[in-house]
C-alpha cells in the first residue's frame, strides 16, 4: 500500500489499536453475557456482536482516514455510502454471530455464518472505498485473494466469540490470546478489502492535521464509534467488578448460611450432630424401621461426675475432656451408626443392631473407650460413664419417647452398680422420684437446708469424750432428715459436691470458733475431702480463707482422705497433701485397708492418723482374719507414730476386741449417735490432746435406710 511519509506510522498503528479496542470490548461484553443465564444473556450477546460490527467498520474507517487525503467530492453520496457500510457491518455481525451449537452438525451454522460474515464485511468495505472516491476495477485474482482473506478472518471471528465463554478461556493468558487473535482478524478484514485499491493509492505529501481538517465528518464519525467501543468496554469492566463484588457477597452469605446451618445442627465443640439433628435422624430412622420392620436401638451415655471435674479443672480442660470422649466413642462406633452430643456431657448412639448381645458388646467397647485416661495439666484424668438403652418399638414409637426412656434407663444404671441398663416400664416411677430429688438438691444449699450433726469419738475403752465427728444431713422439707447416702453421690454427679464441701469447711470452722469462744480450748475438727475436692484448684485457698475468717489455727483441722482418693493421682495428691501439711493442717487416712494400701506412698504421705474401716470392725468378734488385719494396721500405725481410730463400733464385743488389740480411739453407735452441736457437749468438755472430726460422709450406721426421715439418737 502506498502511504504518505507523515502518516504511514499512524496508518498502521492506529487501526491496530482500534482493532484491539474492539476485540477487547467484544470479548469482555460477551463474557458478561456468559456470566448470566436465561433471557438476561440476550442483550449482552447482542451488544458483543454489535461491538464486533462497529469495530470492523471503525478499523477500516480509521485506516482510510489516514491513507486517503481527501474525501469524495459528492458529500451526500459519501455520507450515504459510509452509513450503508456501517449498517451492513452491524447487521452482518448481529446475524452471523448469534449463539450456535457446533454439536448439531448444521452446515449453515458451521460454515454458512463465517461465509456470510466475510461476504458482508467485504461488501461494506467496498462501499467505504467507493465513498472515498476509488474506482473499483477488481480483477479475478484480486477478488479471489480478497474473498479468501475475508472468509478466513470471518471464520476466526466466529470461532473466537463462540469459544469466548468456554471453561478453558477462564485464565488470563487464554483470554489475552483470544483478544489478540480477534484483533488480528479485524485487521485482516481491513487489509483484505484494500487489495483492489492498493495499486491506485498514490502518495500525497499531506500532514495529519490536514487530513483531519479535510475529512472532519469522517473523523467525527470515527471518534463517535471509538467512544461507543470505549463505553462498552468501560460498562463491561464495571459490570464485571460489580458481579465480582456480588459474587463475593453471595459466597460470603452462602458460607455464613452454611456455617449457621452447621451451628444450628452440629455441636460447635465436638462437631457431632446436636439434639435437633439427632431427633430428625431418629425420626427418619423410625419411619424406615416401621416400613422395613428393621431393628432400632439408641444408647444414651452420660459421663459420671463430669460437672464436678469441669468445675475442679476449669471449663477449658473440661472441653478438652469432652472432645477426647467424642473421639474415643467415634473410634469404636462403626460409621453406619449415628453418634450425637445432645447435652453438656450426654452422648447418644443410634444403632440398627438386632441382638441384645451385639448391643451390650458394642456398649462395653464404648464404656471402655471412654475410660481411657487423658492428660490434663500433666495429670491423667479418666472418666466412667452410665448408659441407658431403649429399643423401638417396645420402648417408644416417637423420638421423644425413645430418648426419654433411654434417659430413665441411664439414671437407673447410674443409681445402681451396673454400668448400663435396658429400659423397663417399672423404672418410670423411680426415675421420676430421682429427678425430683436431684432438682431439690440444687436448691438445698441456697435455701439453707443442709445441717451438721456430730458423733462422739471416745477414748478406749469407756471414755471420756475425745472428739466428735461432724456428719452432714439434708433437712428436706417433705422427706425429712436425709442421710448422706441419699444425696452425696448425686451431688458429685451434678457437680455440687465442691460447693457443698466448701460450705462444710466454713460451717465447721464457724462451729469450732463458737466452741473456742465458750472456753473449750482443746477442740479440733477434721474434714473429710473427696477426690473431686482434692483436685479442686481452689481447695487450699478455700481452707486458708475459712480459718482466717473465723480465727482458727490450721492445726485444729484434720483433713481426712481415703486411700482411693490419695492414690487416684498419687503425684498430684502427694503434692497437695504436703502443701497442706506445711501450712499446718493435720492429715488423716480414712477407711485404711480398703484401698491400695501402698506402703511406698504411705511412707511419703504426711499423715498423722490411720482410721480403721468399719468393714474390719463389723465381724471382728467372729472372724480371726479381721482381727489379724486390725492388729497389723495398729502395729503399722505405731511404727509410723500415727494415732489409730476405729469406726463402726456397735456392740460390746467389738469394743472389747479393739481395746485388746490396742486401739486408742473408738467411734460408733455403741458410744454415741450423731447429735446437733448443742447436744454434743451436754456430758462435759473433751479432754486435751486429741481432735474432734468433721466429715461429709462420716460413720454410716447400719440402722436407717437412705430416705429415713430422722436420724437415730
C-alpha positions, 0 to 999 in steps of 0.5 A: 500500500502506498502511504504518505511519509507523515502518516504511514506510522499512524496508518498502521498503528492506529487501526491496530489499536482500534482493532484491539479496542474492539476485540477487547470490548467484544470479548469482555461484553460477551463474557458478561453475557456468559456470566448470566443465564436465561433471557438476561444473556440476550442483550449482552450477546447482542451488544458483543456482536454489535461491538464486533460490527462497529469495530470492523467498520471503525478499523477500516474507517480509521485506516482510510482516514489516514491513507486517503487525503481527501474525501469524495467530492459528492458529500451526500453520496459519501455520507450515504455510502459510509452509513450503508457500510456501517449498517451492513457491518452491524447487521452482518455481525448481529446475524452471523454471530448469534449463539450456535451449537457446533454439536448439531452438525448444521452446515449453515451454522458451521460454515454458512455464518463465517461465509456470510460474515466475510461476504458482508464485511467485504461488501461494506468495505467496498462501499467505504472505498467507493465513498472515498472516491476509488474506482473499483476495477477488481480483477479475478485474482484480486477478488479471489485473494480478497474473498479468501482473506475475508472468509478466513478472518470471518471464520476466526471471528466466529470461532473466537466469540463462540469459544469466548465463554468456554471453561478453558478461556477462564485464565488470563493468558487464554483470554489475552490470546483470544483478544489478540487473535480477534484483533488480528482478524479485524485487521485482516478484514481491513487489509483484505478489502484494500487489495483492489485499491492498493495499486491506485493509492498514490502518495500525497505529501499531506500532514495529519492535521490536514487530513483531519481538517479535510475529512472532519465528518469522517473523523467525527464519525470515527471518534463517535464509534471509538467512544461507543467501543470505549463505553462498552468496554468501560460498562463491561469492566464495571459490570464485571467488578460489580458481579465480582463484588456480588459474587463475593457477597453471595459466597460470603452469605452462602458460607455464613448460611452454611456455617449457621446451618452447621451451628444450628445442627452440629455441636460447635465443640465436638462437631457431632450432630446436636439434639435437633439433628439427632431427633430428625435422624431418629425420626427418619430412622423410625419411619424406615424401621416401621416400613422395613420392620428393621431393628432400632436401638439408641444408647444414651451415655452420660459421663459420671461426675463430669460437672464436678471435674469441669468445675475442679479443672476449669471449663477449658480442660473440661472441653478438652475432656469432652472432645477426647470422649467424642473421639474415643466413642467415634473410634469404636462406633462403626460409621453406619451408626449415628453418634450425637452430643445432645447435652453438656456431657450426654452422648447418644448412639443410634444403632440398627443392631438386632441382638441384645448381645451385639448391643451390650458388646458394642456398649462395653467397647464404648464404656471402655473407650471412654475410660481411657485416661487423658492428660490434663495439666500433666495429670491423667484424668479418666472418666466412667460413664452410665448408659441407658438403652431403649429399643423401638418399638417396645420402648417408644414409637416417637423420638421423644419417647425413645430418648426419654426412656433411654434417659430413665434407663441411664439414671437407673444404671447410674443409681445402681452398680451396673454400668448400663441398663435396658429400659423397663416400664417399672423404672418410670416411677423411680426415675421420676422420684430421682429427678425430683430429688436431684432438682431439690438438691440444687436448691438445698444449699441456697435455701439453707437446708443442709445441717451438721450433726456430730458423733462422739469419738471416745477414748478406749475403752469407756471414755471420756469424750475425745472428739466428735465427728461432724456428719452432714444431713439434708433437712428436706422439707417433705422427706425429712432428715436425709442421710448422706447416702441419699444425696452425696453421690448425686451431688458429685454427679451434678457437680455440687459436691465442691460447693457443698464441701466448701460450705462444710469447711466454713460451717465447721470452722464457724462451729469450732470458733463458737466452741473456742469462744465458750472456753473449750480450748482443746477442740479440733475438727477434721474434714473429710475431702473427696477426690473431686475436692482434692483436685479442686484448684481452689481447695487450699485457698478455700481452707486458708480463707475459712480459718482466717475468717473465723480465727482458727489455727490450721492445726485444729483441722484434720483433713481426712482422705481415703486411700482411693482418693490419695492414690487416684493421682498419687503425684498430684495428691502427694503434692497437695497433701504436703502443701497442706501439711506445711501450712499446718493442717493435720492429715488423716487416712480414712477407711485404711485397708480398703484401698491400695494400701501402698506402703511406698506412698504411705511412707511419703504421705504426711499423715498423722492418723490411720482410721480403721474401716468399719468393714474390719470392725463389723465381724471382728468378734467372729472372724480371726482374719479381721482381727489379724488385719486390725492388729497389723494396721495398729502395729503399722500405725505405731511404727509410723507414730500415727494415732489409730481410730476405729469406726463402726463400733456397735456392740460390746464385743467389738469394743472389747476386741479393739481395746485388746488389740490396742486401739486408742480411739473408738467411734460408733453407735455403741458410744454415741449417735450423731447429735446437733452441736448443742447436744454434743457437749451436754456430758462435759468438755473433751479432754486435751490432746486429741481432735474432734472430726468433721466429715461429709460422709462420716460413720454410716450406721447400719440402722436407717435406710437412705430416705429415713426421715430422722436420724437415730439418737 
